Amino acid sequence: MIQILKEDLWCLMLCSFRYSMGRMTYMPSAVRDMYKGYKKYLLPEQRLQIINEVKKELEICERCDTYLGMDFDYKAWKNFVEEELKAEQT
């Protein structure tokens, strides 16, 4: 097991999300799964930044009539935003 500073985890998570949005590979699902395991170590404002960045990208795609990755990725990103916003409110 390796240890990582919370500040480094935050940077890695944010960069991972930014990288994976729009990819047409396994990366979007891998990043979303990773987030579920590590979100407890992020500050509320950090979690909300990630959620809001995904939400913003989805809104851009909707205006441009495109997808964020493949069709199933787009749907998974939308579900991610809805689920995580709901979780943040509880």
QUIFEN-V531287 format. One record per pair of residues at least 4 apart in sequence whose ideal C-beta (glycine too) atoms are under 7 Angstrom apart, sorted by the first residue. I is the first residue (numbers start at 0). J is the second residue. D is the distance in whole Angstrom. If there is no record, write none. Layout:
i | j | d
I | J | D
I | J | D
This chain:
i | j | d
3 | 7 | 5
3 | 8 | 5
4 | 8 | 7
5 | 9 | 6
5 | 40 | 6
6 | 10 | 7
7 | 11 | 6
8 | 12 | 6
8 | 37 | 6
8 | 40 | 6
9 | 13 | 6
9 | 41 | 6
9 | 45 | 5
10 | 14 | 6
11 | 15 | 6
12 | 16 | 7
12 | 34 | 7
12 | 37 | 7
12 | 41 | 7
12 | 49 | 7
13 | 17 | 6
13 | 49 | 6
14 | 18 | 6
15 | 19 | 6
15 | 30 | 5
15 | 33 | 7
16 | 20 | 6
16 | 30 | 6
16 | 49 | 5
16 | 52 | 7
16 | 53 | 7
19 | 26 | 4
19 | 27 | 5
19 | 30 | 4
20 | 53 | 7
20 | 56 | 5
20 | 67 | 6
21 | 67 | 6
21 | 68 | 5
22 | 26 | 5
22 | 27 | 6
22 | 68 | 6
23 | 68 | 5
23 | 69 | 5
25 | 29 | 6
26 | 30 | 6
27 | 31 | 6
27 | 68 | 6
27 | 72 | 5
27 | 75 | 7
27 | 76 | 7
28 | 32 | 6
28 | 75 | 7
29 | 33 | 6
30 | 34 | 6
31 | 35 | 7
31 | 75 | 7
31 | 79 | 5
33 | 37 | 6
34 | 38 | 5
38 | 46 | 6
41 | 45 | 4
41 | 46 | 5
43 | 47 | 6
43 | 87 | 7
44 | 48 | 6
45 | 49 | 7
46 | 50 | 6
46 | 87 | 6
47 | 51 | 6
47 | 87 | 6
48 | 52 | 6
49 | 53 | 7
50 | 54 | 6
50 | 80 | 6
50 | 83 | 5
50 | 84 | 6
51 | 55 | 6
52 | 56 | 7
53 | 57 | 6
53 | 76 | 6
53 | 79 | 6
53 | 80 | 5
54 | 58 | 6
54 | 80 | 5
55 | 59 | 7
56 | 60 | 6
56 | 67 | 6
57 | 61 | 6
57 | 67 | 6
57 | 76 | 6
57 | 77 | 6
57 | 80 | 7
58 | 62 | 7
59 | 63 | 6
60 | 65 | 5
60 | 66 | 6
60 | 67 | 5
60 | 73 | 7
66 | 70 | 6
66 | 72 | 7
66 | 73 | 4
67 | 72 | 6
67 | 73 | 5
67 | 76 | 5
68 | 72 | 3
68 | 73 | 6
70 | 74 | 7
71 | 75 | 6
72 | 76 | 6
73 | 77 | 7
74 | 78 | 6
75 | 79 | 6
76 | 80 | 7
77 | 81 | 6
78 | 82 | 6
79 | 83 | 6
80 | 84 | 6
81 | 85 | 6
82 | 86 | 6
83 | 87 | 6
84 | 88 | 7
85 | 89 | 7
